[in-house]
Amino acid sequence: MQKGFGKFIADHLVFFICAAAVAAGVVFSLLFLSAYTVPLSGGAADLSVQDENTNGWEVYTEENGEKTLLTYEGGGYYSGLSYPGQVFYASRVMTESFDEPILQVEGGSFALSIFLDGGLLYTNDPAAGNRIGALNFSGKIFSSTMPLQLSLPPDYSGKILTIAQSQPFSEKQDWDGSVFFGPVTLYDNTALQSIYASQATQTAYPAMLLAMLGFS
């Protein structure tokens, strides 16, 4: 019986060598490609308002030169507005220092304007105006539901970032004088591209693995 087994091994030696080589190749490829499923560490700062940490944001309304601070209620909600659809502002000093900084702001369906040291960087409602304290958003709902991503100038650090919003309101809604200030994240462009690559590879690799196993 041992002779028969030895003969079987000898007759199929090339097959076993090829199978082992293919298996080793698959394992090596998986180990190599797995590096691309994990995004680079660092290069991102969560600037969102959190229950125990407002991250330096001052949230307020400003009309006719009068500035009124809103009250933080938790979960990103602030209260103290005077009427539905009122413009509110969130300002903070940008202490972070990233190369090729990209600001990501949630809430793409809201009227939105972004300022740096009082200069308008972006708006999705051009008719609203371009001066803090004198904005008049149209109140329409915008079609985009994806987060806004905006490149900041290289000298942004140390300057005041101001995000102005006006959230759509329907007469059918019960309004309690509160608004939601959504998540805000600052990325280094390299880190952001790494996140995109990681998400893409995590989606593609299962299909690639099945194809490799099928070929093997």
C-alpha positions as CSV (number, residue, x, y, z in Angstrom):
1,M,0.0,0.0,0.0
2,Q,2.9,2.3,0.8
3,K,4.4,1.6,-2.6
4,G,1.1,2.4,-4.2
5,F,0.8,5.7,-2.4
6,G,4.4,6.6,-3.2
7,K,3.7,5.8,-6.9
8,F,0.7,8.1,-6.8
9,I,2.7,10.9,-5.3
10,A,5.5,10.4,-7.9
11,D,2.9,10.3,-10.8
12,H,1.3,13.5,-9.6
13,L,4.3,15.4,-8.3
14,V,4.1,18.1,-10.9
15,F,0.5,18.6,-10.1
16,F,1.2,19.0,-6.4
17,I,4.1,21.4,-7.1
18,C,1.9,23.5,-9.3
19,A,-1.0,23.5,-6.8
20,A,1.4,24.5,-4.0
21,A,2.8,27.3,-6.1
22,V,-0.7,28.6,-6.9
23,A,-1.7,28.4,-3.3
24,A,1.4,30.3,-2.2
25,G,0.7,32.8,-4.9
26,V,-2.8,33.4,-3.8
27,V,-1.8,33.8,-0.1
28,F,1.0,36.2,-1.1
29,S,-1.3,38.2,-3.3
30,L,-3.9,38.5,-0.6
31,L,-1.3,39.6,2.0
32,F,0.0,42.2,-0.5
33,L,-3.4,43.5,-1.5
34,S,-4.7,43.6,2.0
35,A,-2.5,46.6,2.7
36,Y,-4.8,48.6,0.5
37,T,-7.9,47.8,2.5
38,V,-6.7,49.8,5.4
39,P,-6.6,53.6,5.1
40,L,-3.6,55.6,6.2
41,S,-3.7,56.5,9.9
42,G,-3.8,60.2,10.7
43,G,-4.6,63.0,8.3
44,A,-8.1,63.5,9.5
45,A,-9.7,65.6,12.3
46,D,-13.3,65.3,13.4
47,L,-14.5,68.8,14.1
48,S,-18.0,67.8,14.8
49,V,-19.9,69.1,17.9
50,Q,-20.0,66.3,20.5
51,D,-22.0,66.1,23.7
52,E,-19.0,66.8,25.9
53,N,-17.0,68.8,23.4
54,T,-18.1,71.6,21.1
55,N,-14.7,71.5,19.4
56,G,-14.4,75.3,19.6
57,W,-17.6,76.1,17.7
58,E,-19.6,79.2,18.6
59,V,-23.1,78.8,17.1
60,Y,-25.2,82.0,16.8
61,T,-27.6,84.2,14.8
62,E,-26.6,87.6,13.7
63,E,-29.1,90.2,12.3
64,N,-28.8,94.0,12.2
65,G,-25.5,93.8,13.8
66,E,-26.9,91.9,16.8
67,K,-25.3,88.6,17.7
68,T,-27.3,86.0,19.7
69,L,-25.7,82.8,20.9
70,L,-27.8,79.6,20.5
71,T,-28.1,77.0,23.3
72,Y,-26.6,73.6,22.8
73,E,-29.1,70.9,23.5
74,G,-27.0,67.8,22.7
75,G,-26.8,65.6,19.7
76,G,-25.8,68.4,17.4
77,Y,-29.0,70.4,18.1
78,Y,-29.1,74.0,19.1
79,S,-32.1,76.0,20.2
80,G,-32.9,79.7,20.4
81,L,-33.9,80.7,16.8
82,S,-36.6,83.4,16.5
83,Y,-38.4,82.0,13.4
84,P,-38.4,79.0,11.0
85,G,-35.7,79.1,8.3
86,Q,-33.6,81.7,10.2
87,V,-29.9,81.8,9.2
88,F,-27.5,80.6,11.9
89,Y,-23.8,80.6,11.9
90,A,-21.1,78.3,13.4
91,S,-17.6,79.7,13.8
92,R,-14.3,78.4,15.1
93,V,-10.6,79.1,14.8
94,M,-8.9,76.5,12.7
95,T,-6.0,75.3,14.8
96,E,-5.3,72.2,12.7
97,S,-2.5,72.1,10.2
98,F,-2.8,69.8,7.2
99,D,-1.3,69.8,3.8
100,E,-3.8,70.1,1.0
101,P,-6.7,70.5,3.5
102,I,-10.2,69.4,2.5
103,L,-13.2,70.3,4.5
104,Q,-16.2,68.0,4.6
105,V,-19.6,69.3,5.7
106,E,-22.7,67.1,6.1
107,G,-26.1,68.3,5.1
108,G,-25.8,68.9,1.4
109,S,-29.6,69.5,1.1
110,F,-29.5,72.6,3.2
111,A,-28.8,76.1,2.1
112,L,-25.1,76.6,3.0
113,S,-22.4,79.2,2.8
114,I,-18.8,78.9,4.0
115,F,-16.5,81.8,5.0
116,L,-12.8,82.0,6.0
117,D,-12.0,85.1,7.9
118,G,-15.1,86.7,6.6
119,G,-14.4,85.9,2.9
120,L,-16.9,83.8,1.1
121,L,-15.4,80.4,0.0
122,Y,-18.5,78.6,-1.1
123,T,-22.3,78.8,-1.4
124,N,-25.0,76.7,-2.9
125,D,-27.4,79.7,-2.9
126,P,-25.7,82.6,-4.6
127,A,-28.7,84.9,-4.1
128,A,-28.2,84.7,-0.4
129,G,-25.5,87.3,-0.3
130,N,-21.8,87.2,0.6
131,R,-21.6,88.9,4.0
132,I,-21.8,87.3,7.5
133,G,-24.8,88.7,9.3
134,A,-26.6,89.7,6.2
135,L,-27.4,86.5,4.5
136,N,-30.9,85.8,3.1
137,F,-31.2,82.2,1.9
138,S,-34.0,81.3,-0.5
139,G,-35.3,78.5,1.7
140,K,-35.4,75.9,-1.2
141,I,-34.3,72.3,-0.7
142,F,-31.2,71.4,-2.7
143,S,-31.0,68.0,-4.5
144,S,-27.6,66.9,-3.2
145,T,-27.6,64.5,-0.4
146,M,-23.8,63.8,-0.5
147,P,-21.5,65.6,2.0
148,L,-19.9,68.8,0.6
149,Q,-16.1,68.6,0.2
150,L,-14.3,71.9,-0.2
151,S,-10.5,72.5,-0.6
152,L,-9.3,75.1,1.8
153,P,-6.4,77.6,1.0
154,P,-3.0,76.5,2.2
155,D,-2.9,79.4,4.8
156,Y,-6.2,78.5,6.4
157,S,-4.6,77.5,9.8
158,G,-5.2,80.2,12.5
159,K,-8.1,81.7,10.6
160,I,-11.8,81.7,11.5
161,L,-14.0,79.3,9.6
162,T,-17.7,80.2,9.6
163,I,-20.4,77.9,8.3
164,A,-23.8,79.5,7.7
165,Q,-26.9,77.4,7.2
166,S,-30.7,77.7,6.8
167,Q,-32.6,74.5,7.1
168,P,-35.8,74.0,5.0
169,F,-39.0,74.2,6.9
170,S,-42.5,73.1,6.1
171,E,-45.7,74.7,7.6
172,K,-46.8,71.1,8.3
173,Q,-43.8,70.6,10.7
174,D,-44.0,71.3,14.4
175,W,-41.1,73.8,15.0
176,D,-39.5,74.1,18.4
177,G,-37.0,76.8,17.7
178,S,-34.1,74.3,17.2
179,V,-31.7,73.5,14.3
180,F,-29.2,70.8,13.6
181,F,-25.5,71.5,13.0
182,G,-24.2,68.4,11.3
183,P,-20.8,66.6,11.3
184,V,-17.7,68.5,10.0
185,T,-14.4,66.8,9.2
186,L,-11.1,68.1,8.0
187,Y,-8.9,65.9,5.9
188,D,-5.5,65.9,4.5
189,N,-6.0,65.1,0.8
190,T,-3.6,62.1,0.8
191,A,-5.6,60.6,3.8
192,L,-8.9,61.2,2.0
193,Q,-7.7,59.5,-1.2
194,S,-6.5,56.6,1.0
195,I,-10.0,56.3,2.4
196,Y,-11.5,56.2,-1.1
197,A,-9.0,53.5,-2.1
198,S,-9.7,51.5,0.9
199,Q,-13.5,51.6,0.3
200,A,-13.0,50.6,-3.3
201,T,-10.7,47.7,-2.6
202,Q,-12.9,46.3,0.2
203,T,-15.7,46.2,-2.4
204,A,-13.6,44.8,-5.2
205,Y,-11.5,42.2,-3.4
206,P,-14.2,39.6,-2.7
207,A,-14.9,39.4,-6.4
208,M,-11.2,39.2,-7.2
209,L,-10.7,36.4,-4.6
210,L,-13.5,34.3,-6.2
211,A,-11.9,34.8,-9.6
212,M,-8.5,33.8,-8.3
213,L,-9.9,30.7,-6.6
214,G,-11.8,29.8,-9.8
215,F,-8.6,30.2,-11.9
216,S,-6.7,28.1,-9.3
